[in-house]
Amino acid sequence: MTRLFTRAPEKTLSKAIAQRQIRPVYQPFFDSQKGTLAGIEVLARWRHPLYGNVAPDTFIALAEERNLIAPLTHQLIQQVIADLEHHIHLFPDGLYINLNLSPYNCLDPRFESDTVELLQKFADSRVQLVIEITERHPLHFTPQLSEWFAVLRKSGISVALDDFGTGYSNLSYIYALEPEFIKIDKLFVGQIGENGDTRLVDSLIALAKNMHLRIIAEGVETQCQADYLRTKACDFLQGYHLCRPVPMRELIGMAG
């Protein structure tokens, strides 16, 4: 894969964005008690015509480094709108659509306009847009950034704190972002049933419940994990045990 970026990496990635080689796929998450589809997380996948699949961590890091994350995000959101335009009626009303937010998207006016367009396009279906912010990359909470998030919220957009428990300062992020959701990282979910030590995941769930936050457990890979999280009243479950990321045509088949 390194051969792909040996020469002119910025040009290679820019061309891929322009040619829509990078496509969205969708990983569902489900209501833990009802088992019904609750939402979809939008993920980016790049299949290069010569070199095959490019790891998302590789090309997203390059996009951030070369100032291409804004056009990449714009292109993905436009493709999501196109994917859903003729099929949204197949999905339950109130479907959550979760978008991952890079710190480099912050303060980008086009991100704001794209997300508002998505909400307005599917207003009749009461689509709920959620932006996922990872703890793995620090955000610097300036007054300008706080105002930017306030504008997004006024448009009806919610916030989820991703990779909860793995990053910088959990409580400071909760107070600064005031998220509606937290996503418990697969690192903690994976301990369920593996060594019997559920203290960390129990503590994270209790903290979220005490702060009236809704919980998405990611990385659910076994029935044992799913059953345990249901007993703890975790709101939503996501992971390979339930469904892998799929293109829209497969998602439509599941919804229909």
C-alpha positions as CSV (number, residue, x, y, z in Angstrom):
1,M,0.0,0.0,0.0
2,T,2.9,2.3,0.5
3,R,3.5,2.3,-3.3
4,L,0.2,4.1,-3.7
5,F,1.5,7.1,-1.9
6,T,5.1,7.0,-3.0
7,R,4.6,9.9,-5.4
8,A,2.2,12.8,-5.3
9,P,0.1,11.5,-2.4
10,E,-2.0,14.7,-2.3
11,K,-2.7,14.4,-6.0
12,T,-3.6,10.7,-5.7
13,L,-6.1,11.3,-2.9
14,S,-7.5,14.5,-4.5
15,K,-8.2,12.5,-7.7
16,A,-9.8,9.7,-5.7
17,I,-12.2,12.2,-4.0
18,A,-13.1,13.8,-7.3
19,Q,-13.7,10.5,-9.0
20,R,-15.8,9.2,-6.1
21,Q,-13.5,6.2,-5.5
22,I,-14.1,6.8,-1.8
23,R,-17.6,5.6,-1.0
24,P,-19.7,5.5,2.1
25,V,-20.7,2.3,3.7
26,Y,-23.1,2.0,6.6
27,Q,-22.9,0.1,9.9
28,P,-26.2,-0.3,11.6
29,F,-26.8,-0.1,15.3
30,F,-29.9,-1.6,17.0
31,D,-32.2,-0.9,19.8
32,S,-30.9,-3.2,22.5
33,Q,-34.3,-4.2,23.9
34,K,-36.4,-4.4,20.7
35,G,-33.7,-5.6,18.4
36,T,-34.9,-3.1,15.7
37,L,-32.8,-0.9,13.5
38,A,-32.2,2.4,15.2
39,G,-29.5,4.1,13.2
40,I,-26.6,3.9,10.8
41,E,-23.0,5.1,11.1
42,V,-21.5,6.4,7.9
43,L,-18.0,5.0,7.3
44,A,-15.6,5.8,4.4
45,R,-14.1,3.0,2.2
46,W,-11.6,3.4,-0.6
47,R,-11.0,0.7,-3.2
48,H,-8.3,1.9,-5.5
49,P,-8.6,0.6,-9.1
50,L,-5.0,-0.7,-9.1
51,Y,-4.0,-1.2,-5.5
52,G,-7.3,-2.4,-4.0
53,N,-8.6,-1.5,-0.6
54,V,-6.9,1.3,1.3
55,A,-7.1,1.3,5.0
56,P,-9.4,4.1,6.3
57,D,-6.9,5.2,9.0
58,T,-4.3,5.6,6.2
59,F,-6.3,7.8,3.8
60,I,-8.2,9.8,6.5
61,A,-4.9,10.7,8.2
62,L,-3.5,11.8,4.8
63,A,-6.6,13.8,4.1
64,E,-6.2,15.6,7.4
65,E,-2.5,16.2,6.8
66,R,-3.0,17.5,3.3
67,N,-6.0,19.7,4.0
68,L,-8.3,17.4,2.0
69,I,-10.7,16.3,4.8
70,A,-13.2,19.1,4.0
71,P,-13.7,18.0,0.4
72,L,-13.7,14.3,1.4
73,T,-16.4,14.9,4.0
74,H,-18.4,17.0,1.6
75,Q,-18.3,14.3,-1.0
76,L,-19.3,11.6,1.4
77,I,-22.3,13.6,2.8
78,Q,-23.5,14.2,-0.8
79,Q,-23.2,10.5,-1.5
80,V,-25.2,9.7,1.6
81,I,-28.0,12.1,0.5
82,A,-28.0,10.4,-3.0
83,D,-28.0,6.9,-1.5
84,L,-31.0,7.7,0.8
85,E,-33.0,9.9,-1.5
86,H,-35.1,7.2,-3.1
87,H,-35.0,4.7,-0.2
88,I,-35.5,6.6,3.0
89,H,-39.2,5.4,3.1
90,L,-37.9,1.9,3.7
91,F,-36.3,2.9,7.0
92,P,-38.0,3.6,10.3
93,D,-39.0,7.2,11.0
94,G,-36.5,8.8,13.4
95,L,-33.5,7.0,11.9
96,Y,-30.2,8.1,13.4
97,I,-27.5,9.0,10.9
98,N,-24.1,9.2,12.5
99,L,-21.3,11.1,10.9
100,N,-17.7,11.0,12.1
101,L,-16.3,14.5,12.7
102,S,-12.6,15.1,12.2
103,P,-11.2,18.0,14.3
104,Y,-10.2,19.4,10.9
105,N,-13.9,19.7,10.0
106,C,-14.6,22.0,12.9
107,L,-15.5,25.6,11.9
108,D,-15.9,24.5,8.3
109,P,-18.9,26.3,7.0
110,R,-19.5,23.8,4.2
111,F,-19.8,21.0,6.8
112,E,-22.5,23.0,8.5
113,S,-24.4,23.6,5.3
114,D,-24.1,20.0,4.2
115,T,-25.5,18.6,7.4
116,V,-28.4,21.1,7.4
117,E,-29.1,20.1,3.8
118,L,-29.2,16.4,4.8
119,L,-31.7,17.2,7.6
120,Q,-33.9,19.3,5.5
121,K,-33.9,16.7,2.7
122,F,-35.3,14.0,4.9
123,A,-37.3,16.1,7.4
124,D,-40.5,14.2,6.6
125,S,-38.8,11.0,7.8
126,R,-37.7,12.8,11.0
127,V,-34.1,11.7,10.4
128,Q,-31.9,12.5,13.4
129,L,-28.3,13.5,12.6
130,V,-25.6,12.8,15.1
131,I,-22.0,13.8,14.7
132,E,-19.5,11.5,16.4
133,I,-16.4,13.1,18.0
134,T,-13.6,10.9,19.0
135,E,-11.6,11.3,22.2
136,R,-8.5,10.1,20.4
137,H,-7.8,13.5,18.9
138,P,-7.9,16.6,21.1
139,L,-10.2,19.5,20.5
140,H,-9.3,22.9,21.7
141,F,-12.5,24.5,23.0
142,T,-12.3,28.1,22.0
143,P,-15.4,30.4,22.2
144,Q,-15.6,30.3,18.4
145,L,-15.7,26.5,18.5
146,S,-18.4,26.5,21.2
147,E,-20.5,28.8,19.1
148,W,-20.0,26.6,16.1
149,F,-21.4,23.6,18.0
150,A,-24.2,25.8,19.3
151,V,-25.2,26.6,15.7
152,L,-25.2,22.9,14.7
153,R,-27.4,22.1,17.7
154,K,-29.9,24.8,16.8
155,S,-30.2,23.1,13.4
156,G,-31.2,19.9,15.2
157,I,-27.9,18.0,15.2
158,S,-26.9,15.9,18.2
159,V,-23.4,15.0,19.4
160,A,-22.0,11.6,20.4
161,L,-18.7,11.2,22.2
162,D,-16.9,8.3,20.4
163,D,-14.3,5.9,21.9
164,F,-15.4,6.9,25.3
165,G,-12.9,6.0,28.0
166,T,-9.9,5.8,25.8
167,G,-8.8,9.3,25.2
168,Y,-8.0,12.6,26.8
169,S,-10.2,13.9,29.6
170,N,-13.6,12.2,29.6
171,L,-15.4,14.4,32.0
172,S,-14.0,17.6,30.5
173,Y,-15.2,16.5,27.1
174,I,-18.7,15.8,28.5
175,Y,-18.9,19.2,30.1
176,A,-17.5,21.0,27.1
177,L,-19.5,19.2,24.4
178,E,-22.7,18.3,26.3
179,P,-23.2,15.2,24.2
180,E,-26.5,13.4,24.0
181,F,-24.8,10.1,23.4
182,I,-21.6,8.3,24.4
183,K,-20.1,5.3,22.5
184,I,-18.4,2.8,24.7
185,D,-15.2,1.7,23.0
186,K,-14.8,-1.9,21.8
187,L,-11.8,-2.2,24.1
188,F,-14.1,-2.3,27.1
189,V,-17.0,-4.3,25.4
190,G,-14.4,-6.9,24.5
191,Q,-13.7,-7.7,28.1
192,I,-17.2,-9.0,28.6
193,G,-17.1,-12.7,28.7
194,E,-13.3,-12.8,28.0
195,N,-12.0,-12.6,31.5
196,G,-15.2,-12.0,33.5
197,D,-14.0,-8.5,34.5
198,T,-16.8,-6.1,33.6
199,R,-16.0,-3.4,36.2
200,L,-14.8,-0.9,33.6
201,V,-17.8,-1.3,31.3
202,D,-20.1,-1.3,34.3
203,S,-18.6,2.0,35.5
204,L,-18.9,3.7,32.1
205,I,-22.5,2.7,31.8
206,A,-23.3,3.9,35.3
207,L,-21.6,7.2,34.6
208,A,-23.5,7.7,31.4
209,K,-26.8,6.8,33.1
210,N,-26.2,9.2,35.9
211,M,-25.6,12.0,33.4
212,H,-28.7,11.0,31.4
213,L,-26.7,10.2,28.3
214,R,-27.8,7.5,25.8
215,I,-25.3,4.7,25.3
216,I,-24.2,3.0,22.1
217,A,-21.9,0.0,22.8
218,E,-19.6,-0.6,19.8
219,G,-17.6,-3.6,18.9
220,V,-20.2,-6.2,20.0
221,E,-18.8,-9.4,18.6
222,T,-20.5,-12.2,20.6
223,Q,-24.0,-13.1,21.8
224,C,-22.6,-13.1,25.4
225,Q,-21.6,-9.4,25.1
226,A,-25.0,-8.5,23.5
227,D,-26.9,-10.3,26.3
228,Y,-24.9,-8.7,29.0
229,L,-25.3,-5.2,27.7
230,R,-29.0,-5.7,27.4
231,T,-29.2,-6.6,31.1
232,K,-27.4,-3.3,31.8
233,A,-30.0,-1.4,29.8
234,C,-27.4,-0.1,27.3
235,D,-29.6,1.7,24.7
236,F,-28.0,0.6,21.4
237,L,-25.7,-2.2,20.2
238,Q,-23.3,-2.1,17.3
239,G,-20.8,-4.6,16.1
240,Y,-19.9,-7.4,13.8
241,H,-22.0,-9.9,15.7
242,L,-25.0,-7.8,14.6
243,C,-24.0,-6.5,11.3
244,R,-20.8,-5.5,9.5
245,P,-20.5,-2.2,7.5
246,V,-22.4,-2.7,4.2
247,P,-23.1,-0.7,1.1
248,M,-26.5,0.9,0.7
249,R,-27.8,-1.8,-1.6
250,E,-27.4,-4.4,1.2
251,L,-28.7,-2.0,3.8
252,I,-31.9,-1.5,1.7
253,G,-32.3,-5.3,1.6
254,M,-32.2,-5.4,5.4
255,A,-34.6,-2.5,5.8
256,G,-37.0,-3.8,3.2
